Structures are given as C-alpha cells and as structure tokens.
Amino acid sequence: MDVVKKIYNSTVVVTMRLNDKINGISVAWITRVSINPKLIVISIGKERFSYLLLKSSSFFGVNILSKFQKDLAIHFGSVSGRDYDKFEGIDYELSKNGIPILKGIVGYIECEIVRIYDAGDHSIFVGKIIDEKLYNNVEPLLYGEHKILEGF
C-alpha cells in the first residue's frame, strides 16, 4: 500500500515568466517551511518545461485553486508549455514582476527564488514570499490518493 498517497495538499498552478515566455504548471507538492522569513517550497519534476524556465527565473507565482477549478488544474497539468500556449483563452493578469495571476482563484502568493535543491527526479524551489493576496474564502481544490479530489 502506498501510504504517501494519504498526504493531502492544495492544488495550485505555479506560474512563471522567463523573458517573454509565460507558463504555468499544476502542482500539489507545495508546503510552508518558515515563518520568519516567510518561505514556501514547491517540487517540480526535472523533465518538465516549467523546471527549465524556473531554473533561469527569479520569481514564481502560486495560484491557489478553488474546489470549483478542477478544469484549470487539468488544463495546466495536461499539456506542455514547450509546445502550447497554456494561457490562450485563460483569464489572467500580470503581477508587477510579470508573473501571471489567474482570475477566480482563492489566493495568490508571489515568491522570489532563494534556493534550489536537488531531490531525486524533482528539484525543490525555495521561495521567499514577497507578495500575497486572499481573494475569497472558498475551499481550495485538494490533491490526495494520487488524484484531484472534489467535494471537500
């Protein structure tokens, strides 16, 4: 039995920008790691296009999806930004650092990348929170049991 699948997390879309290229990737491997300074970590697979962009970027955004945004999670997790503009037809705005902020989300966190650690087939990106905004109190979309969960 895979006990690790019992760890539940919010489903988010991590967004980034490198030069003129914006991209986003659905992520459930995210957690807080420090109160002072405010730090979070995300884990991104090394084979992902988003990994290549993040390795050369200074900032990333965390768009916390609501329980009603499963379609966005699937959209940003099912195709590669290498070959496809994931933001075509998606409602968003840009932060002051040019990072995409999706519309209708629960909240947004923007981070400056302060460290990157190797972690097997993934890398852990440590981000210092430089901006955050809560848009509403709708329950977040959850990931557990190796799938997106609805109805919590």
DSSP file (Angstrom, degrees, kcal/mol; ACC not computed):
  #  RESIDUE AA STRUCTURE BP1 BP2  ACC     N-H-->O    O-->H-N    N-H-->O    O-->H-N    TCO  KAPPA ALPHA  PHI   PSI    X-CA   Y-CA   Z-CA
    1    1 A M              0   0    0      0, 0.0     2,-1.2     0, 0.0     3,-0.1   0.000 360.0 360.0 360.0 136.7    0.0    0.0    0.0
    2    2 A D    >   +     0   0    0      1,-0.2     3,-1.1     2,-0.1     4,-0.2  -0.719 360.0 179.0 -89.4  92.4    1.3    3.5   -0.9
    3    3 A V  G >  S+     0   0    0     -2,-1.2     3,-2.2     1,-0.2    -1,-0.2   0.802  72.5  71.3 -65.8 -29.8    0.9    5.4    2.4
    4    4 A V  G >  S+     0   0    0      1,-0.3     3,-2.1     2,-0.2    -1,-0.2   0.799  83.9  69.8 -58.7 -29.0    2.3    8.6    0.9
    5    5 A K  G <  S+     0   0    0     -3,-1.1   140,-3.2     1,-0.3   141,-0.3   0.653  84.3  71.5 -66.3 -11.1   -0.9    9.0   -1.2
    6    6 A K  G <  S+     0   0    0     -3,-2.2     2,-0.7   138,-0.2    -1,-0.3   0.495  73.5  99.7 -80.8  -3.8   -2.6    9.8    2.1
    7    7 A I    <   -     0   0    0     -3,-2.1     2,-0.3    -4,-0.1   138,-0.1  -0.770  64.1-158.4 -84.2 118.2   -0.8   13.1    2.3
    8    8 A Y        +     0   0    0     -2,-0.7     2,-0.3   136,-0.1   136,-0.2  -0.775  14.8 174.0-101.8 142.0   -3.3   15.7    1.0
    9    9 A N  E     -A  143   0A   0    134,-2.3   134,-2.9    -2,-0.3     2,-0.2  -0.949  37.0 -95.0-140.0 159.6   -2.3   19.1   -0.4
   10   10 A S  E     -A  142   0A   0     -2,-0.3     2,-0.5   132,-0.2   132,-0.2  -0.491  40.6-124.0 -67.4 145.6   -3.9   22.1   -2.0
   11   11 A T        +     0   0    0    130,-3.4    54,-1.7    54,-0.2   130,-0.4  -0.846  40.0 172.1 -94.3 128.6   -3.8   22.0   -5.8
   12   12 A V  E     -CD  27  64B   0     15,-2.7    15,-2.9    -2,-0.5     2,-0.6  -0.855  34.6-128.2-130.3 163.2   -2.2   25.1   -7.2
   13   13 A V  E     -CD  26  63B   0     50,-2.1    50,-2.3    -2,-0.3     2,-0.5  -0.975  23.5-151.4-112.1 116.6   -1.0   26.4  -10.5
   14   14 A V  E     -CD  25  62B   0     11,-2.8    11,-2.1    -2,-0.6     2,-0.3  -0.763  17.2-164.4 -85.9 127.2    2.6   27.6  -10.3
   15   15 A T  E     +CD  24  61B   0     46,-2.1    46,-2.8    -2,-0.5     2,-0.3  -0.837  12.1 169.8-116.2 152.1    3.2   30.4  -12.8
   16   16 A M  E     -C   23   0B   0      7,-2.3     7,-2.0    -2,-0.3     2,-0.4  -0.957  19.8-147.5-152.5 167.3    6.5   31.8  -14.1
   17   17 A R  E     -C   22   0B   0     42,-0.5     2,-0.4    -2,-0.3    41,-0.3  -0.990   8.3-177.6-143.5 132.8    8.0   34.1  -16.7
   18   18 A L  E >  S-C   21   0B   0      3,-2.7     3,-2.4    -2,-0.4     2,-0.3  -0.956  71.2 -49.0-130.9 114.5   11.3   33.9  -18.5
   19   19 A N  T 3  S-     0   0    0     -2,-0.4    38,-0.0     1,-0.3     0, 0.0  -0.473 125.1 -21.0  57.2-117.9   11.9   36.8  -20.8
   20   20 A D  T 3  S+     0   0    0     -2,-0.3     2,-0.6    -3,-0.1    -1,-0.3   0.402 117.1  99.8 -99.4   2.7    8.7   37.0  -22.9
   21   21 A K  E <   -C   18   0B   0     -3,-2.4    -3,-2.7    32,-0.0     2,-0.3  -0.801  49.8-173.5 -96.3 120.5    7.6   33.4  -22.2
   22   22 A I  E     +C   17   0B   0     -2,-0.6     2,-0.3    -5,-0.2    -5,-0.2  -0.836  11.7 165.2-106.1 152.0    5.0   32.8  -19.5
   23   23 A N  E     -C   16   0B   0     -7,-2.0    -7,-2.3    -2,-0.3     2,-0.3  -0.969  18.5-158.1-156.2 165.9    4.0   29.4  -18.4
   24   24 A G  E     -C   15   0B   0     -2,-0.3     2,-0.3    -9,-0.2    -9,-0.2  -0.990   2.6-166.6-150.2 152.8    2.1   27.6  -15.6
   25   25 A I  E     -C   14   0B   0    -11,-2.1   -11,-2.8    -2,-0.3     2,-0.3  -0.998  27.2-117.0-143.5 136.0    2.1   24.0  -14.2
   26   26 A S  E     +C   13   0B   0     50,-0.9     2,-0.4    -2,-0.3   -13,-0.2  -0.559  40.7 179.8 -72.1 134.5   -0.4   22.3  -11.9
   27   27 A V  E     +C   12   0B   0    -15,-2.9   -15,-2.7    -2,-0.3     3,-0.1  -0.997  31.2 171.6-140.9 138.6    1.4   21.4   -8.6
   28   28 A A        +     0   0    0     -2,-0.4     2,-1.4   -17,-0.2   115,-0.1   0.442  66.4  89.0-118.7  -9.8    0.3   19.6   -5.4
   29   29 A W        +     0   0    0     14,-0.3    14,-1.9   -17,-0.1     2,-0.3  -0.682  61.3 121.2 -93.2  86.4    3.7   19.3   -3.9
   30   30 A I  E     +E   42   0B   0     -2,-1.4     2,-0.3    12,-0.2    12,-0.2  -0.993  28.9 161.2-145.8 141.7    3.9   22.6   -2.0
   31   31 A T  E     -E   41   0B   0     10,-1.9    10,-2.6    -2,-0.3     2,-0.3  -0.992  39.2-104.8-159.1 158.7    4.3   23.5    1.6
   32   32 A R  E     +E   40   0B   0     -2,-0.3     8,-0.3     8,-0.2     3,-0.1  -0.626  32.5 172.6 -80.1 145.3    5.3   26.2    4.1
   33   33 A V  E     +     0   0B   0      6,-2.5     2,-0.3     1,-0.4     7,-0.2   0.520  58.8  24.7-131.0 -12.8    8.7   25.9    5.6
   34   34 A S  E   > -E   39   0B   0      5,-1.4     5,-1.9     1,-0.1    -1,-0.4  -0.981  42.4-163.3-156.6 142.1    9.4   29.0    7.6
   35   35 A I  T   5S+     0   0    0     -2,-0.3     3,-0.1     1,-0.3    -1,-0.1   0.843  84.3  58.8 -88.1 -41.2    7.5   31.8    9.3
   36   36 A N  T   5S+     0   0    0      1,-0.4    -1,-0.3     2,-0.1     2,-0.2  -0.881 120.2  19.9-136.6 102.4   10.4   34.2    9.5
   37   37 A P  T   5S-     0   0    0      0, 0.0     2,-0.7     0, 0.0    -1,-0.4   0.558 108.4-119.1 -74.8 162.4   11.3   34.8    6.8
   38   38 A K  T   5 +     0   0    0     91,-0.2    91,-2.4    -2,-0.2     2,-0.4  -0.591  47.6 169.6 -72.0 111.7    8.1   33.6    5.1
   39   39 A L  E   < +EF  34 128B   0     -5,-1.9    -6,-2.5    -2,-0.7    -5,-1.4  -0.962  17.2 179.4-128.5 143.4    9.2   30.7    2.9
   40   40 A I  E     -EF  32 127B   0     87,-2.2    87,-3.1    -2,-0.4     2,-0.4  -0.901  15.2-143.9-129.1 164.6    7.4   28.1    0.9
   41   41 A V  E     -EF  31 126B   0    -10,-2.6   -10,-1.9    -2,-0.3     2,-0.3  -0.977   8.5-167.7-129.3 147.2    8.7   25.2   -1.3
   42   42 A I  E     -EF  30 125B   0     83,-1.8    83,-2.7    -2,-0.4     2,-0.5  -0.949  14.4-142.1-124.9 151.2    7.5   23.7   -4.5
   43   43 A S  E     - F   0 124B   0    -14,-1.9     2,-0.4    -2,-0.3   -14,-0.3  -0.968  20.3-177.2-117.7 123.8    8.7   20.5   -6.0
   44   44 A I  E     - F   0 123B   0     79,-2.3    79,-2.2    -2,-0.5     2,-0.1  -0.973  29.2-114.4-126.0 131.6    8.9   20.3   -9.8
   45   45 A G  E >   - F   0 122B   0     -2,-0.4     3,-1.6    77,-0.2     6,-0.3  -0.384  21.6-131.8 -63.3 137.1    9.9   17.3  -12.0
   46   46 A K  T 3  S+     0   0    0     75,-2.4    -1,-0.1     1,-0.3    76,-0.1   0.692 103.6  59.9 -67.0 -19.2   13.2   17.9  -13.8
   47   47 A E  T 3  S+     0   0    0     74,-0.4    -1,-0.3     4,-0.1     2,-0.2   0.546  85.1 103.2 -85.4  -6.0   11.7   16.7  -17.1
   48   48 A R  S <> S-     0   0    0     -3,-1.6     4,-1.2     1,-0.1     3,-0.3  -0.486  74.0-134.0 -79.4 145.0    9.1   19.4  -17.1
   49   49 A F  H  > S+     0   0    0      1,-0.2     4,-1.9     2,-0.2     5,-0.2   0.870 108.4  60.6 -60.7 -38.0    9.4   22.5  -19.3
   50   50 A S  H  > S+     0   0    0      1,-0.2     4,-3.0     2,-0.2    -1,-0.2   0.848  98.1  58.4 -59.5 -34.8    8.4   24.6  -16.3
   51   51 A Y  H  > S+     0   0    0     -6,-0.3     4,-2.4    -3,-0.3    -1,-0.2   0.931 105.0  49.4 -59.5 -46.2   11.5   23.3  -14.5
   52   52 A L  H  X S+     0   0    0     -4,-1.2     4,-0.7     1,-0.2    -2,-0.2   0.906 113.6  46.1 -61.4 -41.7   13.7   24.7  -17.2
   53   53 A L  H >< S+     0   0    0     -4,-1.9     3,-0.9     1,-0.2     4,-0.4   0.936 112.7  49.3 -66.1 -46.2   12.0   28.1  -17.0
   54   54 A L  H >< S+     0   0    0     -4,-3.0     3,-1.4     1,-0.2    -2,-0.2   0.874 102.1  62.2 -62.7 -37.7   12.1   28.2  -13.2
   55   55 A K  H 3< S+     0   0    0     -4,-2.4    -1,-0.2     1,-0.3    -2,-0.2   0.784 113.7  36.0 -59.0 -26.2   15.9   27.3  -13.1
   56   56 A S  T << S+     0   0    0     -3,-0.9    -1,-0.3    -4,-0.7    -2,-0.2   0.334 105.6  89.7-108.2   5.5   16.6   30.5  -15.0
   57   57 A S    <   -     0   0    0     -3,-1.4   -39,-0.1    -4,-0.4     3,-0.1  -0.528  59.8-151.8-100.9 167.3   13.9   32.7  -13.4
   58   58 A S  S    S+     0   0    0    -41,-0.3    55,-2.8    -2,-0.2     2,-0.3   0.610  77.7  33.0-106.8 -21.3   14.0   34.9  -10.3
   59   59 A F  E     - G   0 112B   0    -42,-0.3   -42,-0.5    53,-0.3     2,-0.3  -0.914  54.7-172.7-136.2 157.5   10.3   34.7   -9.3
   60   60 A F  E     - G   0 111B   0     51,-2.0    51,-3.0    -2,-0.3     2,-0.3  -0.983  15.8-138.3-144.9 156.9    7.3   32.3   -9.3
   61   61 A G  E     -DG  15 110B   0    -46,-2.8   -46,-2.1    -2,-0.3     2,-0.5  -0.861   4.3-150.3-113.2 149.3    3.6   32.7   -8.5
   62   62 A V  E     -DG  14 109B   0     47,-2.9    47,-1.9    -2,-0.3     2,-0.7  -0.966   9.3-167.1-120.3 112.7    1.4   30.3   -6.6
   63   63 A N  E     -DG  13 108B   0    -50,-2.3   -50,-2.1    -2,-0.5     2,-0.7  -0.883  13.7-147.5-100.9 107.7   -2.3   30.4   -7.7
   64   64 A I  E     -DG  12 107B   0     43,-2.6    42,-2.6    -2,-0.7    43,-0.9  -0.668  18.1-141.4 -81.4 116.0   -4.4   28.5   -5.1
   65   65 A L        -     0   0    0    -54,-1.7    76,-2.1    -2,-0.7   -54,-0.2  -0.452   7.9-126.0 -79.8 147.9   -7.3   27.0   -7.0
   66   66 A S  B >   -I  140   0C   0     74,-0.3     3,-2.3    38,-0.2    75,-0.1  -0.456  32.0-102.3 -84.6 165.2  -10.8   26.8   -5.6
   67   67 A K  T 3  S+     0   0    0     72,-2.5     3,-0.3     1,-0.3    84,-0.2   0.629 123.2  59.0 -62.1 -11.9  -12.7   23.5   -5.3
   68   68 A F  T 3  S+     0   0    0     71,-0.2     3,-0.3     1,-0.2    -1,-0.3   0.359  89.4  74.7 -95.5   3.5  -14.6   24.6   -8.4
   69   69 A Q    <>  +     0   0    0     -3,-2.3     4,-1.7     1,-0.2     3,-0.5  -0.075  47.0 125.2-112.6  34.0  -11.5   25.0  -10.6
   70   70 A K  H  > S+     0   0    0     -3,-0.3     4,-2.5     1,-0.2     5,-0.2   0.875  73.0  60.2 -57.4 -38.1  -10.6   21.3  -11.4
   71   71 A D  H  > S+     0   0    0     -3,-0.3     4,-2.7     1,-0.2    -1,-0.2   0.877 103.5  50.3 -60.2 -37.9  -10.7   22.1  -15.1
   72   72 A L  H  > S+     0   0    0     -3,-0.5     4,-2.7     2,-0.2    -1,-0.2   0.904 109.1  51.5 -66.2 -40.2   -7.9   24.7  -14.7
   73   73 A A  H  X S+     0   0    0     -4,-1.7     4,-0.8     1,-0.2   -47,-0.2   0.926 113.2  44.7 -61.2 -44.4   -5.8   22.1  -12.8
   74   74 A I  H >X S+     0   0    0     -4,-2.5     4,-0.9     2,-0.2     3,-0.5   0.922 112.3  52.8 -65.8 -43.5   -6.3   19.6  -15.6
   75   75 A H  H >X S+     0   0    0     -4,-2.7     3,-0.8     1,-0.2     4,-0.7   0.942 113.5  41.4 -56.9 -51.1   -5.6   22.3  -18.2
   76   76 A F  H 3< S+     0   0    0     -4,-2.7   -50,-0.9     1,-0.2    -1,-0.2   0.584 119.7  46.3 -77.6  -8.4   -2.3   23.4  -16.7
   77   77 A G  H << S+     0   0    0     -4,-0.8    -1,-0.2    -3,-0.5    -2,-0.2   0.433 104.7  58.6-109.3  -0.5   -1.3   19.8  -15.9
   78   78 A S  H << S+     0   0    0     -4,-0.9     2,-0.3    -3,-0.8    -2,-0.1   0.654 101.4  39.9-109.9 -15.9   -2.1   18.0  -19.2
   79   79 A V  S  < S-     0   0    0     -4,-0.7     2,-0.4    -5,-0.1    -1,-0.1  -0.934  78.7-111.8-131.8 157.0    0.0   19.8  -21.9
   80   80 A S    >>  -     0   0    0     -2,-0.3     3,-1.0     1,-0.1     4,-0.9  -0.700   9.0-144.6 -90.0 136.7    3.5   21.1  -22.1
   81   81 A G  T 34 S+     0   0    0     -2,-0.4    -1,-0.1     1,-0.2   -59,-0.1   0.577  95.5  77.2 -70.4  -9.8    4.1   24.8  -22.4
   82   82 A R  T 34 S+     0   0    0      1,-0.2    -1,-0.2     3,-0.1     3,-0.1   0.871 113.3  17.9 -64.7 -36.5    7.0   23.9  -24.6
   83   83 A D  T <4 S+     0   0    0     -3,-1.0     2,-0.3     1,-0.1    -2,-0.2   0.431 126.7  48.8-114.5  -3.1    4.7   23.2  -27.5
   84   84 A Y  S  < S-     0   0    0     -4,-0.9     2,-1.1    -5,-0.0    -1,-0.1  -0.998  73.4-123.8-146.7 139.3    1.5   25.0  -26.4
   85   85 A D    >   -     0   0    0     -2,-0.3     3,-1.6     1,-0.2   -62,-0.1  -0.741  25.5-170.0 -83.9  99.4    0.4   28.4  -25.1
   86   86 A K  T 3  S+     0   0    0     -2,-1.1    -1,-0.2     1,-0.3   -63,-0.1   0.671  81.1  58.8 -65.8 -16.9   -1.3   27.4  -21.9
   87   87 A F  T >  S+     0   0    0    -65,-0.2     3,-2.1     2,-0.1     2,-0.3   0.486  71.7 119.9 -94.1  -2.9   -2.7   30.9  -21.4
   88   88 A E  T <  S+     0   0    0     -3,-1.6     3,-0.1     1,-0.3     0, 0.0  -0.488  92.1   3.2 -63.2 120.9   -4.5   31.1  -24.7
   89   89 A G  T 3  S+     0   0    0     -2,-0.3     2,-0.4     1,-0.3    -1,-0.3   0.493 104.4 123.4  81.0   4.0   -8.2   31.7  -23.7
   90   90 A I    <   -     0   0    0     -3,-2.1     2,-0.6   -18,-0.0    -1,-0.3  -0.828  62.8-127.1-101.4 135.8   -7.4   31.9  -19.9
   91   91 A D        +     0   0    0     -2,-0.4    12,-2.1    12,-0.1     2,-0.3  -0.717  52.2 133.5 -83.8 118.7   -8.4   35.0  -17.9
   92   92 A Y  E     -J  102   0D   0     -2,-0.6     2,-0.3    10,-0.2    10,-0.2  -0.963  38.4-148.5-154.9 167.3   -5.3   36.4  -16.1
   93   93 A E  E     -J  101   0D   0      8,-2.1     8,-3.2    -2,-0.3     2,-0.4  -0.860  27.0-110.0-132.4 171.8   -3.4   39.5  -15.2
   94   94 A L  E     -J  100   0D   0     -2,-0.3    -2,-0.0     6,-0.2     2,-0.0  -0.853  22.4-131.8-107.7 141.3    0.3   40.1  -14.6
   95   95 A S    >   -     0   0    0      4,-2.4     3,-2.1    -2,-0.4    -1,-0.0  -0.190  42.6 -90.5 -73.5 176.8    1.9   41.0  -11.3
   96   96 A K  T 3  S+     0   0    0      1,-0.3    -1,-0.1     2,-0.1    -2,-0.0   0.741 132.4  51.4 -64.1 -20.7    4.4   43.8  -11.0
   97   97 A N  T 3  S-     0   0    0      2,-0.1    -1,-0.3     0, 0.0   -38,-0.1   0.307 123.6-105.5 -95.8   7.8    7.1   41.3  -11.7
   98   98 A G  S <  S+     0   0    0     -3,-2.1    -2,-0.1     1,-0.3   -82,-0.1   0.679  71.8 144.6  80.5  17.7    5.3   40.0  -14.8
   99   99 A I        -     0   0    0    -39,-0.1    -4,-2.4   -77,-0.1    -1,-0.3  -0.771  54.4-110.1 -92.0 132.4    4.1   36.7  -13.2
  100  100 A P  E     -J   94   0D   0      0, 0.0     2,-0.5     0, 0.0    -6,-0.2  -0.367  27.5-164.5 -65.4 135.3    0.6   35.5  -14.3
  101  101 A I  E     -J   93   0D   0     -8,-3.2    -8,-2.1    -2,-0.1     2,-0.1  -0.984  17.7-136.5-118.5 116.5   -2.2   35.7  -11.8
  102  102 A L  E >   -J   92   0D   0     -2,-0.5     3,-0.6   -10,-0.2   -10,-0.2  -0.389  19.2-117.1 -72.2 149.4   -5.2   33.6  -12.7
  103  103 A K  T 3  S+     0   0    0    -12,-2.1   -12,-0.1     1,-0.2    -1,-0.1  -0.590  90.9  24.7 -85.0 148.2   -8.7   35.1  -12.2
  104  104 A G  T 3  S+     0   0    0     -2,-0.2   -38,-0.2     1,-0.2    -1,-0.2   0.558  86.4 139.6  80.4   9.6  -11.2   33.5   -9.8
  105  105 A I    <   -     0   0    0     -3,-0.6    -1,-0.2   -40,-0.1   -40,-0.2  -0.319  61.9-120.5 -82.3 167.3   -8.6   31.8   -7.6
  106  106 A V  S    S-     0   0    0    -42,-2.6    29,-2.8     1,-0.3    30,-1.6   0.917  84.6 -25.3 -71.0 -45.5   -8.7   31.6   -3.8
  107  107 A G  E     -GH  64 134B   0    -43,-0.9   -43,-2.6    27,-0.3     2,-0.4  -0.987  54.1-132.2-164.8 167.0   -5.4   33.4   -3.3
  108  108 A Y  E     -GH  63 133B   0     25,-2.7    25,-2.5    -2,-0.3     2,-0.4  -0.987  12.5-173.0-133.1 137.9   -2.1   34.3   -4.8
  109  109 A I  E     -GH  62 132B   0    -47,-1.9   -47,-2.9    -2,-0.4     2,-0.5  -0.999   7.9-160.6-128.7 130.0    1.4   34.1   -3.5
  110  110 A E  E     -GH  61 131B   0     21,-3.1    20,-2.9    -2,-0.4    21,-1.4  -0.938  14.6-171.4-112.3 136.6    4.4   35.6   -5.3
  111  111 A C  E     -GH  60 129B   0    -51,-3.0   -51,-2.0    -2,-0.5     2,-0.5  -0.931  24.5-137.0-129.0 147.5    7.9   34.4   -4.4
  112  112 A E  E     -GH  59 128B   0     16,-2.5    16,-2.9    -2,-0.4     2,-0.5  -0.889  36.6-118.1 -93.9 130.8   11.5   35.2   -5.1
  113  113 A I  E     + H   0 127B   0    -55,-2.8    14,-0.2    -2,-0.5     3,-0.1  -0.581  41.0 167.4 -72.8 121.0   13.5   32.1   -5.7
  114  114 A V  E     +     0   0B   0     12,-2.8     2,-0.3    -2,-0.5    -1,-0.2   0.657  61.5   5.5-109.1 -21.8   16.2   31.9   -3.0
  115  115 A R  E     - H   0 126B   0     11,-1.2    11,-2.9     2,-0.0     2,-0.4  -0.987  52.3-154.6-158.4 153.4   17.5   28.3   -3.3
  116  116 A I  E     - H   0 125B   0     -2,-0.3     2,-0.4     9,-0.2     9,-0.2  -0.998  16.4-168.1-131.5 129.5   17.1   25.3   -5.5
  117  117 A Y  E     - H   0 124B   0      7,-2.6     7,-3.0    -2,-0.4     2,-0.3  -0.939  23.6-120.2-120.1 139.6   17.8   21.8   -4.1
  118  118 A D  E     + H   0 123B   0     -2,-0.4     5,-0.2     5,-0.2     3,-0.1  -0.573  31.7 174.4 -71.9 136.4   18.2   18.5   -6.0
  119  119 A A  E >   - H   0 122B   0      3,-2.4     3,-1.7     1,-0.3     2,-0.3  -0.499  52.5 -86.0-145.0  70.5   15.6   15.9   -4.8
  120  120 A G  T 3  S-     0   0    0      1,-0.3    -1,-0.3   -75,-0.0   -74,-0.0  -0.473 110.3  -4.1  66.8-124.6   15.8   12.8   -7.0
  121  121 A D  T 3  S+     0   0    0     -2,-0.3   -75,-2.4    -3,-0.1   -74,-0.4   0.430 136.0  54.5 -82.8   2.6   13.7   13.2  -10.1
  122  122 A H  E <  S-FH  45 119B   0     -3,-1.7    -3,-2.4   -77,-0.3     2,-0.4  -0.793  72.9-137.6-123.0 167.4   12.5   16.6   -8.9
  123  123 A S  E     -FH  44 118B   0    -79,-2.2   -79,-2.3    -2,-0.3     2,-0.6  -0.974  16.7-134.2-123.0 146.7   14.0   19.8   -7.7
  124  124 A I  E     -FH  43 117B   0     -7,-3.0    -7,-2.6    -2,-0.4     2,-0.6  -0.887  15.6-158.4-101.8 122.2   12.8   21.8   -4.7
  125  125 A F  E     -FH  42 116B   0    -83,-2.7   -83,-1.8    -2,-0.6     2,-0.5  -0.902   5.6-152.3-102.5 119.7   12.5   25.5   -5.2
  126  126 A V  E     -FH  41 115B   0    -11,-2.9   -12,-2.8    -2,-0.6   -11,-1.2  -0.817  15.6-166.6 -93.1 124.9   12.5   27.6   -2.1
  127  127 A G  E     -FH  40 113B   0    -87,-3.1   -87,-2.2    -2,-0.5     2,-0.6  -0.949  17.3-144.3-119.4 131.0   10.6   30.8   -2.5
  128  128 A K  E     -FH  39 112B   0    -16,-2.9   -16,-2.5    -2,-0.5     2,-0.3  -0.805  32.4-119.7 -87.3 123.6   10.6   33.9   -0.2
  129  129 A I  E     + H   0 111B   0    -91,-2.4   -18,-0.3    -2,-0.6   -91,-0.2  -0.483  41.9 164.5 -69.3 123.1    7.1   35.3   -0.1
  130  130 A I  E     +     0   0B   0    -20,-2.9     2,-0.3     1,-0.4   -19,-0.2   0.531  67.7  13.8-113.8 -13.9    7.2   38.9   -1.4
  131  131 A D  E     + H   0 110B   0    -21,-1.4   -21,-3.1     2,-0.0    -1,-0.4  -0.970  61.7 173.8-158.8 146.8    3.5   39.4   -2.1
  132  132 A E  E     - H   0 109B   0     -2,-0.3     2,-0.3   -23,-0.2   -23,-0.2  -0.983   4.4-175.9-156.0 147.6    0.3   37.6   -1.2
  133  133 A K  E     - H   0 108B   0    -25,-2.5   -25,-2.7    -2,-0.3     2,-0.6  -0.969  16.2-149.5-149.8 129.2   -3.4   38.2   -1.6
  134  134 A L  E     + H   0 107B   0     -2,-0.3   -27,-0.3   -27,-0.2     3,-0.1  -0.885  15.4 179.2 -96.2 123.5   -6.5   36.4   -0.4
  135  135 A Y        -     0   0    0    -29,-2.8     2,-0.3    -2,-0.6   -28,-0.2   0.789  62.1 -16.4 -95.7 -32.8   -9.4   36.8   -2.9
  136  136 A N        -     0   0    0    -30,-1.6    -1,-0.3     2,-0.1     0, 0.0  -0.958  56.6-113.5-161.5 173.9  -12.1   34.7   -1.2
  137  137 A N        +     0   0    0     -2,-0.3     2,-0.1    -3,-0.1   -31,-0.1   0.041  60.8 138.0-108.3  25.3  -12.7   32.0    1.4
  138  138 A V        -     0   0    0      1,-0.1    -2,-0.1   -33,-0.1    -3,-0.1  -0.432  66.0 -96.5 -66.0 144.8  -13.8   29.3   -1.0
  139  139 A E        -     0   0    0      1,-0.1   -72,-2.5    -2,-0.1   -71,-0.2  -0.354  44.3-114.1 -62.5 141.7  -12.4   25.9   -0.1
  140  140 A P  B     -I   66   0C   0      0, 0.0     2,-0.4     0, 0.0   -74,-0.3  -0.356  28.5-100.6 -75.2 158.4   -9.3   25.0   -2.1
  141  141 A L        -     0   0    0    -76,-2.1  -130,-3.4  -130,-0.4     2,-0.3  -0.645  45.8-145.3 -73.8 131.0   -9.1   22.2   -4.6
  142  142 A L  E     -AB  10 149A   0      7,-1.0     7,-3.3    -2,-0.4     2,-0.4  -0.711  12.9-156.1-106.6 154.2   -7.3   19.2   -2.9
  143  143 A Y  E     +AB   9 148A   0   -134,-2.9  -134,-2.3    -2,-0.3     2,-0.3  -0.997  35.4 123.5-126.4 129.1   -5.0   16.6   -4.2
  144  144 A G  E >   + B   0 147A   0      3,-2.4     3,-1.5    -2,-0.4  -138,-0.2  -0.954  54.1  45.8-170.2 168.1   -4.6   13.2   -2.5
  145  145 A E  T 3  S-     0   0    0   -140,-3.2  -139,-0.1    -2,-0.3  -140,-0.1   0.769 129.0 -68.0  58.6  24.1   -4.9    9.5   -3.2
  146  146 A H  T 3  S+     0   0    0   -141,-0.3     2,-0.3     1,-0.2    -1,-0.3   0.798 119.1  78.7  63.6  32.9   -2.9   10.4   -6.4
  147  147 A K  E <  S-B  144   0A   0     -3,-1.5    -3,-2.4  -142,-0.2     2,-0.4  -0.985  89.8 -89.8-158.3 163.7   -5.8   12.4   -7.9
  148  148 A I  E     -B  143   0A   0     -2,-0.3     2,-0.4    -5,-0.2    -5,-0.3  -0.655  46.4-146.7 -76.6 131.9   -7.6   15.7   -7.7
  149  149 A L  E     -B  142   0A   0     -7,-3.3    -7,-1.0    -2,-0.4     2,-0.3  -0.838  14.3-169.1-108.6 139.0  -10.4   15.5   -5.1
  150  150 A E        +     0   0    0     -2,-0.4   -82,-0.1     1,-0.1    -9,-0.0  -0.807  58.3  43.5-118.1 161.0  -13.7   17.2   -5.2
  151  151 A G              0   0    0     -2,-0.3    -1,-0.1   -84,-0.2   -10,-0.0   0.688 360.0 360.0  84.8  19.9  -16.4   17.7   -2.7
  152  152 A F              0   0    0     -3,-0.2    -1,-0.1   -12,-0.1    -2,-0.1   0.461 360.0 360.0 -90.6 360.0  -14.5   18.6    0.4
